[in-house]
Amino acid sequence: MSAPVVDICVHHAPNGLSDRIAYGFTKTLRFCADTFFAKRYGHRAIVLETVAAVPGMVGATINHLKCLRRMCDDKGWIRTLMDEAENERMHLMTFIEVAKPTLFERLVILGVQWVFYLAFFALYLVSAKTAHRVVGYFEEEAVFSYTLYLKEIDEGRSKNVPAPEVAKRYWNLPDSATLRDVVLVVRADEAHHRDVNHGFANELGGIAVDKARMAPSPYHESGIKIAA
């Protein structure tokens, strides 16, 4: 299987107050994650993917209701954001097979998810542009984190265990796939979300969007069933 090509150097330079707020907020959360998880990338992924799956659902819900009120077309935003939410959820389903979450981490997830959901919902109502910029910066950090995870695997500090079955089905990976293969496709997913959300923020800000330069999305099997 050929590795997805990802440009890990993409960065949207903050332009204006809302971008600086989004970037500062993201860097604050990055500092907290680095302090709490250090190099436990599997456990970091579990907690952060529960948060990462929130923005897509919030954005899809608000855009859905807005289009109903205004009786207008959504330009494909709703499906894109719903797919993003599902994709991030599948990241979670994959990594809980790799690094079993502790009871404390489960409690952290319960608290953080609701706080973040309410905060992001309010932010999206106030400024959808800033909300999408936050997600774009989140995904920049995710690409960086998964690149470090790959380095840990390649240098033998994290075991390159066989890929979970759910990951093989979702990304159509071969039977011989390993954790490294999973991290590669997850990183490619995050790069795609990064470019899409920066593109949405640019569009809302009246900036031209070059869709041809967006990172492609890896193959996904939609509607996959998760074993109980």
N, C-alpha and C positions, 0 to 999 in steps of 0.2 A: 504494500500500500504506500503510495507516495504521500509525503507529508504536506499538509496544506501550507501554502506560501502566505506568510503573515509579515507585514511591515510593522515591526515592534517600535519603530521610532516616531510614529505619527503622534503629533501633539498639537492641539488647538491652543495657540497663544491667547491668553485672556485679553479681551478687548471690551472695555467698558466695565461699569460697576457690577452688573449682574454676572458677568463672566468671572470677575475677581471673587465675588461672593461664592459662586459655585466651586471655583478652584480651591479657595481657602477652606471651604467646608469639606471637600474631598480629601485634602491633605491632612486635615485634622482627624478624619476617620481613619486615614491610612496610618497615622502615627499611633492611634489607639489599637488598630489591628496588629501592627508590628510589635507593640509593647505586650499585648496579651498573648499572641500566638507564636511570636518569634519565627522559627523555621518549621513549625508544625503545619505544613501547607495543606495536608489533607483535612485537618480539623478546621483550619482557616476557611477552606473552601466550603465546608458544610455550613458554618454560621453565615458567611457572607453571601452564599448563594440563596439562602432563605430571604435575605434582604434584597438581593439583586432581582428576584422574581416579582417584587412588589411594583416597581415603576411601570412596567409594561401593562399590568392589570389596571393600575390607577389611570394611566394615560388612555387606555382603551375605553374604560368606563366613562371618563369625562368626555372624551371625543364622541362616543356613542350617544350620550345624552344631549350633547351640543348639536349633533347632526339631527337628532329627532326634533329638538326645539326649533331649529332653523330650517328644517326640511331641506337639507343640503347634502351633497355627496362628501364622503370623508377622504377622498383621494387615496384610498388604500391604507390610511394610517391605522385604522382599527385592527385590521387583520395583521398588519406588521407588528403592532404592539402586543397583540394576543399571542402571536407566534414567539415573540421575545420572552414573554412571561412563561410560556410552556417550556421553551428551550432552557431557561434558567432553572426551572423546576426539575428538568431532566438531569441537569448538572448535579443538583442536590441528590436525586435518586441514585446517581452513579457514585458519588463520593461517600455516601453513607455506607456503601458496600466496601469501600476502601479503608476508611477510617471511622470506626464506630464512635458516634458522639457520646460523650459522657453525660451524666445526669445534670451536671452544672451547665454544660453547653446547651442542653435542651432547655433549661430554665432561662438562660441568656437569650436564646432564640425566641421564647415566648414573650419576653419583655421587649426586646429590641424590635421585633417585627411589628408589633402594634404601635409602638412609639414612632417608628419610621413610616409606617403606613399613614398614620394621621398627619404627620409632619409633611410628608411628600404630597398627600392629597391637598393640603392647604397651600403648599407651594405651587402646585400645578394650577390651582384656581387663581392664585395671585399672578403668577408669571409662568406660563407653559414653556417659554423660551429658556428661562433659568432652570426649570426642572429638567428639560432635555439636555441642557449643558451639563448639569450635575451628573446625569447618567453617562454622558459622553466621557467626562473625566473619571467617573467610577470605572468605566470599561478600559480606559487607558491604564489605570492602576491594575486592573485585573489581568490585562495582557502582560504587564510587567511582572506581576506575581506568578503567573503560570510559566513565564520564561525562567524565573528563578527556581520554580518547582522542577522544570525540565533539567536545569543544571544540577539540582540535588540528586535527581535520578541518574543522570549521566555520570556523575562523579561518585556514585555508590552510596550516598548518605541516605537515600530513600530507596526502598526495595522496588524493583520494577516487576511488580506482581502481575499475574494474568488479569486482563480486563474483565470487569463484571459483565455478566450476561446481558443486563439491561443496556449497557453501553454498546455492546456488539450489535444488538438488535436496532437500537435507535440510530446509530451512525453507520450501520451496515459494515461493521468492521469484521475482518477475517477471524476465524477461530483461534489463530495464533496471536491475536492482538494482545498487547500488554498495557500497563498503566501509562507508559510513555506515549503510546498511540492515542490513548484517551485524552491525555493532557494536551496533545497537539491539536486535536479537533475541538476541544473545549476552548483553547486559546484562540483558534480561528473563529469560533462563535463569538467570543468576546470582542475580537477585532471588528467583526461585522456589526455588532451592536454599537460599538464605539462610533463607527463611521455613520451609521444610520441616525443615531441620536444627535451627533454633532450636525448632521445634515438637517434634521428637523429644527434644531435650534437656529441654524443659519437661515433656513426658510422663513421661520417666524420673525427673524430679525431683518428680513429683506436682503439677505446675502445670497448670491448665486450658489447653487449646489451642483458640483460635478459628480454625478452618480457613477460615472465610468471609473472613478478613482476609489470607489468604496470597496472595502474588502468583501469578497464573495462569502456567502454562507455555505458551510459544508452540508452535505446531504443529511437529511433527517427523515426518519420514518414517523409521520404524524399519527396521533391516536394510539400510540403504543400502550399496551396494558401492563400494569405493574403487578407482580405477584404479591399476594397478601403475606 
